[in-house]
Each structure stands twice: as C-alpha cells, then as structure tokens.
Amino acid sequence: MSKTIGICLTLLYVLSFTHNVELRHIKGAPKSDPEPQCGYKSCHPTKPNMLNVHLIAHTHDDVGWLKTVDQYYYGSETQIQKAGVQYIIDSVVESLLRDPEKRFIYVESAFFFKWWKEQTEELQDKVKMLVNEGRLEFIGGAWSMNDEATTHYQSVIDQFAWGLRLLNDTFGECGRPKIGWQIDPFGHSREMASMFAQMGFDGMFFGRLDYQDKDERLMTQNAEMIWHGSENLGEKADLFSGALYNNYQAPDGFCFDILCSDQPIIDGKHSPDNNVKEKIDAFFEFVTKMAEGYRTNNVLITMGEDFHYQNADMWYKNLDKLIKYANERQANGSKINLLYSTPSCYLKSLHDAGISWPTKSDDFFPYASDPHAYWTGYFTSRPTLKRFERDGNHFLQVCKQLSALAPQQSAEFDPHLNFMRETMGIMQHHDAVTGTEKEKVALDYAKRLSVAFRACSTNIRSVLNQLSKGSSQETSTNYPLELKTCSLLNITSCSTSESSSRFALTLYNPLAHRTNEYVRIPVLDYNYVVTDSSGKSLPTQVVPIPAPVLSIKQRNSSAIYELVFLASNLPAVGFKTYFIEKSDDTAHKKPKSLPKKSTSYTVIGDKNFNLTFDTNGFLSQASADGMTRMISQEFLYYEGEIGNNKEFLNRSSGAYIFRPKEGKLHFATDHVSIDAYKGSLVHEVHQKFNDWISQVVRIYNGRNYAEFEWLVGPIPIEDGNGKEIITRFNSDIKSEGIFYTDSNGREMIKRQRDHRDTWNLKLHESVSGNYYPVTTKIALEDSTARMAILTDRAQGGSSMQDGALELMVHRRLLHDDAFGVGEALNETEYGIGLIARGKNHLFIGASLMREDISLKAMERLVQLETLLPSWKFFSNMKEYTQQQWLSEFTNSYTGISSTLPKSAHLLTLEPWHDNELLVRFEHILEKDEDSNYSKYVQFNVKDVLGGFNIVDMRETTLDGNAWLDEHRRFEFVPDPEDESYNAYGVFKKQSNRVHLLDAAKPLLGVKYSNEALETGELGAESNRIRRSANNRHFTMHRERTTQDERKSANKAYVPANDRAKYLIELSPMEIRTFVIYLE
Ligand SMILES: [Zn+2]
C-alpha cells in the first residue's frame, strides 16, 4: 500500500479479541486522482449481502517441466505440450486492452520479462497503463514459483529480490505484488510463509495440502488461516494463508480454454444447444457447496490452468457470459454475485469481512494427494542436480560479493551477474530443483547453470586479478592468474593440480568470519610443498583416493592421491592464496593404510571425539563429550512399488512420490571392507559396502564431528526393481518418536512419527508418510544425548525407529508415478545408471550441557561453513617461482573491515542499482539453541563495511525493494481459542470466530506506521533500533532517489551522531536488509 492511500488514523489499533476500530480507508482517493489506481483501489465492488464469487483469470506457466524454459516460452515442441507463453501474454494483453472490466494476474517474472523485452515502447506503455489501473496484476512476482521443500532460503530470497526488483524498476509501486501465489508446489514450508511476511506480502494462496488435512479444514472452515511463520520472529512472520478449493483449476465443466473440451456457454436464444440454464445451475451448485467450506461471503474461483489463455478471448468471452447470466438472476432474488477479481481483491474482501481467523504453527509437509501418494520422493529425486543447484547458490554469492568489491568493473559485469541470478531463479522452480522434470529438461537446467558459472567466472577472474596484482591495468587476455574452477572436484579430479608441478590455489571465503578450513586437492603424487601467503610452508598429509572413486568409468583423471592441508585464518569476505609445488624431497612418505586385523576394532578421531568400527567394518560406537554411545551407520534400500496407477492402491513409486514395496527395507551388505588412514591432519576409514556403494568416514584434527562422504551408483536394476537408497544412523538415544527437520535451511520443526499436529492422521503408507524434506539438517535427542546430521543438498529424511535417522541419498525407478512427467526416474549418464556422491556431517554429543558451545550452536556454525565454504580457484604457476609469486602478488585480502560476531551472517552483499549495495545481515541461531550464541548481537555497519565509502543506508523489506518503515501490511486477528490450537498434540476442531466489525470495514494494519512507532506501543519489532529521522528524506515508497537529491536532502538535516544510524542489532533468526548508498 502506498502513502497515497487516504489515511484516516483516528485511533491506534489495539489487538483485542472483541472489537476493532476503523483505521484507514482504501477508497479515500477521488476519481480524478492522477495517481495510479492499482491494487486494492482497483477492485470491482462486491455486494454485501450476497455470496461474492471472485473469478480469477490466471495461467500457470511452469518455468520448465515437460519442455525446457525456452520451448515453453516460444511454444515449440507442440507434440509434447501445446504451450507457448509468448502467445499467452500477447493474447491476454490484447483482451485486457479492449475491456477495462477484465482482470488478469501474472506470476512468473522469468517469462514476463522475456516477453517484455521483445515489445515496442508503444505496447510497453499500454501494458504500464494496464498495470497502473490494476487490470494486469503481478502476483508472486519472483523469477519462478519456487518449490518449498528442496529450496534453500538464501536462494528463495534472492529470486524474489530479483523478480520484484525488475517489477519495481519497470512499473514502480503498481508492479509490486501483494499476494504470494504458490498454487502448484507440492506442500508448503513454514519458512516460506515467514519469508513472504518479511517481504511485506499481505497474504498467500496455495493449492496442495494433504487430502485429509484439506477435508478437515473445509469441514471446519479452517482453510484460511493466520500462519505463524516463525517461532523466533513473532508477528512479523505471520502470514494470512489460504488453501484453494480446487487446486488451481476451473470447476468441472467450466474450463473454457483452447486446451479444454468443456462446452462453451451457448446462449443463442433459439439454439437447440442453448445451455445457459444448466451451466448457471451447475455453477451455482458448485459455488454454494464451496462456500460452506469458507468463512466469509466470498469465494475465490481459479479460472485457468497450465499454459491457459493462449487464446484469451475464448476464456474471457465465456466468463463474460457466465457473469452476465449469473448476475441476471439477482433480479429474481439470487444471492450470488460474480465478478472479475484478483487474489488481492479477494484478500481485501476477507480482510474487510472483519472476522477472526484460525492459526497454524507447523507446516504443510508431507503432501499426500491420496492414501497411497505421498509426495516425498521428490525430496531426493535427481540428487546430482540438487547438489549442482546448491553449488550454483554458493558461486552466485561469491560472484555477487566480488562484483561488489571490484575496483574496476567492465561493461559485462552486470549482464554476467544477472544471468547467474536469473538462472538460479529458474533453478528454484517447482519442477527444476525438485527433480520432477523430464530428463531432457533436467539436462537443459544443468547446461544453463554451467553457462551461468562461466559468465560469472569472468567477473570473478577480473576482480581477483585486480586485487591480486594491485592494479586494474590487466586486460582480460592478459590475466596473470587463470583462477580456474575445478568443477569435477566432486569426483576428485582437477586438471590444473594434476597437470602442473607448480600452481596457486586461491581460496575465496564468502563468510564475514575468519575461517579455518581443511583443503583437499587431487594430485598425482605424494610429495608436494604448500606455502602460505606469508611464505611459510604448511604441514600436509596425503591420502589415497578410494578405489571406488578411481574406478568411476568416466573419470578422466590420473590423480590417485588427495593432498590435505589446513588453510587457517582465511580472511573474511576475502581470499588467501597458497603456492603448491611438487618437490623432489624424499621426506614425503607414500600413505599406507593401517594394518588390517580381523580381531580388533578400528578407531578414528581423538579423545574428545572418536568413532569406532567393528570387525565387520561397520560403525559401532561414538565417544563425545565424555560419553560413549552405541551408534551404527549403514546403507539400505527400499524397492520402488510398481503398479498401473489405475487406482490409489496401484500407485508406482516415481519422480514425485515415494512408495516402497511393502514398506520393506533391504540391507546393502552384511560385511564392509575397510581401510584406515591416519595422519596428523585427518583420520579416514574407507568403506566398501558393495559394488555400487562406498563411503569415506573422516574426522579432521580438532574437529568434534565426522564427515561421511558417500558414493552411490549405478543403482542396479537388473532384477527389474527400482531402488531408493538410504543412509541410516542408529543410536541408543531415546527419542520416543520425535525428531526435528529444518525448514528451508533455517528454523527447525518438530516432527512426530505417525502424527500430524492439526488433524488425526490416518496413515496408509507407513514409511513415505513419515518422510519430511531435509534441506540442511535432521536431528533427534533425549535428555542426555543428541544426534544431528547435516546434508549438502536437499534430501528426504525420517526417523522410523527411536534413536534412528535416515536420509534418502539416491533413487532410481523404472516406472512413472502418473503425475504428469510421463517418464520413470531412471537417470543415466554415459549409458549407465547415474552415480552420485555427497557428504553428510554427523554430530553427536551432550544434548544440554557443554562447556563452551552447545551442540546446536556448533551445528549452525558448521552448517554455514559447509553451505558457503571457501571457493577454490586454481592457477598454473609455471612462469613463477615461489619467491616471484610472493613478491609479485597480493596473496591475502579482506573486503570487510571488521568481522561479524559468530552468530551473525552476512547473508547478502551485492551490487544493486548504481552506487548502491544490497546487504543482508542474519542471526543464524534460534532463541534457545545456546546460552551465549543465541543472544542478540549488535554491530556497526560502518565498521564492517569500512572499505566502502558509505554515505547513507536505509532498511528495506526482506526482498530489498520497499522501505521497511513505509511498508504496511494487512493485519488479521486470530480466533480467541486458537491461541492453543497448535499446541503439540492438541487439536481443536471447533472454531469460534469473532465478528470484529460489521461489513464495509477498514483495513486494520498500522503495525509499521510511523505513528505506531512514535508511541513505542506497536510495531517496534521490525525496527528495534529507532530509525533516524534522516530516513524521512526518502519520500516516495518506490522511487529511486538520485545521488544529488540525496545530498540535498541530507543537507537539510544533519544527524547528531551519524554513526548511531549504522548501529544495528539482530535478534535470533532475524534478517535485516539494507540498501547502502555509496559515494
Ligand atoms: Zn507447476
């Protein structure tokens, strides 16, 4: 909502359960107002004593699924799917221009801006008019409609920031979406609700929730609710959320698209086919039944589907008739009123209804569409694409930071960075990172991402060369440092380190802390000397590359060892370069495995933390925090169910759903061959389970956790069975059915086996119905001990027995599950089943008391270091001796002037508009995770970013595109007794809502208004440090101010203490976003 909305603030809104007073009108502006009339101001009026049927004309345009992004945009490959997005937008715009009554919403910025760039200025102006008048409204607005189970919050925020920014730059205030529109993702995360709220969205609608949950909610009028998105952030993470009645489809018989076969409305007076009466009767029957499930006299009907409106007139012509003939009946007493509407206008009607709403505190996972279809397979589907996506996020952050730190920028910097931003936006789509696309489309995503890596690499190479050489004179053809990324390090292969006897390794650390990191480099031999930036040679260790890795057929590498060293004190947001040289020195010894004894146990680690392996080669116990616990780890598999999908009972396991045959587990082996290697830096056990499963378990010196690097594949299918492979950790921890999984990498959510918080679950799939998405962490504990596992990509996970945690690492299936993709998830590479490799980190120790840092806090810190470790850049150094290298290059650099407190994270540092940075600071702990690290932290931004010439800073909503202090959100009031609605295990069916106000009421939200802040009574949460009055110089909500304007504005007001304005505080899990203006 913009400031132009007539604000009539007579009384402060005080949260009460009885009555609330009028605060602001949204229809205050006179008709002649030249201001844009978009959003809530452009809604068609509803009728107070009728059932108002909001018809939402919409199209659902997947950013890749059965066809690639470009195939969908251009409409090629029609034999796969008749879908062309360019025609959709063309056609809709034409229809909208003809009739001001019509409305349309558009969601995916990836497609919209591709179309926009191809239009003439004339047409662009017309589209701007449509947007300004609220006739074309952007909803969602991110680059894609992201998945919610397998995405990481950092990437979700990024893709919203970018989509909303282009909308803002192009359309201003009227382009800003108010509503989240997650109509197709397969279940919904609590963190997503929290992010929507923090981005300033007024509400969110979604399509898919468990069929039992949905029935229950419709029966009890709880399908629309206030979702508490965070246990740490309070009200500012609350989001009004509504489950749609019919997913996102039109009612049966009312699909008027060129892709549908329903009858049009035939209204020829004397036509023998005239069907007006029966159509309207059927429609009324549908909406009347639907209205029983919802609380107000408004219902939202989605009129559209996948790639609909390629011929928009077909839809609109029939909708016109539907509205006309339905509303004609009002003359005869009908109480049903149809109107063209949008989700925001519908939400406004709900808000204006002035009633209270139920609340929700857990999430909508797992999603089941029928008793035998739990959509929990996609949590793991395409594990290598999921890992590549996470690499993409890592590289994007490095690219953003270095582009921001560049002494000199060339003209391609922005396009390169934008390409990477946009590619990562595409990757978040609910058929991309999910692995639910066709194989060819998955390959297209991977290809795009590798092109994006190349584009961003050129920025990075330029910046690192400038910073290393201390001069910006070098041209791109003449960089002294190659700074290559070895993209095959995941199979321990790297051309530079393998082909050069002298090379430099530049480690770029994107964290705002100094880090110590163990580095591993594939090499041909065991005699290398590593010199750090001060010329000191470092201790090294060489370990052999495990035989199963060496025998990967397509691994085109001669490396047989890994060189290990500790890179210590890596500069924050900076780099350190190491010089690595092969030596003739005979002091180096060839690594040897410990002698094998069939009678004794193998122990790795030190006295603080160690793991024991039994004589069969399996992990058998762990010692940590002074206690020894029984703990084992093994690989097992489920066989995928095979069925004809004709009825629920005959569902196959597939790309979307996980359906194990009889829920039965099979052991991969009963004996593991092991080799152990111990040196001063790392202890390793190399395990071989069978011909297609192996693993390295390692503990680095001084580390109180272990790394499990698994290698799985090709999964055998010769027996005709697809297989879904899990790694399982068993312990003697008495977890009593309770375990915890993260939500998009942030807050943890409590799970209970065979149970849901808000309804009485009837479980027909005992295993897959207990699977949850694990983006980064799964954990369990009792009063004494705790076990947690970090993942390096999204995986499905569960605790099927007390004390046990399982993660699905890979799956290969031979049948389709009949949800549209039309292919079995049978990934192959080089003609054989796909091989996947990945890492899990195991933490085990005391659940409560620890001397310095709690296990939970340690997990958080390691989670950050594994998400964003230093990026390795390799340069051949054959032209330089070590001495020349030392004297000619700057080998250590930091881009910030002060590191952040350990629990604070520099979530974002990127160039934004000219002379602007977009910066996010985040507190990475939850409130009770540690007595020390969970505390508030405070620091001064000018201290941290001292290297930048900062002239001003202003806080924005999470997406970075609206000023926080000017942003208003609708406020909704919870049902009184629902305060305890979701208390664990408590389910209250009965809703006892309160009518707060009569019809035609006002908007309640004043939470972030300046008035509220002045009194100190309300809304201070998002603004803990009182904003400097200086901020008021920024007038319009959405307009960019020029530097000159800012300067003259600054003259008018000289703050008493400039530094104070840059002092910020973070509470647990808080993210604060700022635009920083540079000289
Ligand atoms: Zn979709």
Boltz pocket constraint, residues with backbone or C-beta under 6 A from the ligand:
constraints:
  - pocket:
      binder: B
      contacts: [[A, 60], [A, 61], [A, 62], [A, 184], [A, 185], [A, 430], [A, 431]]
      max_distance: 6.0
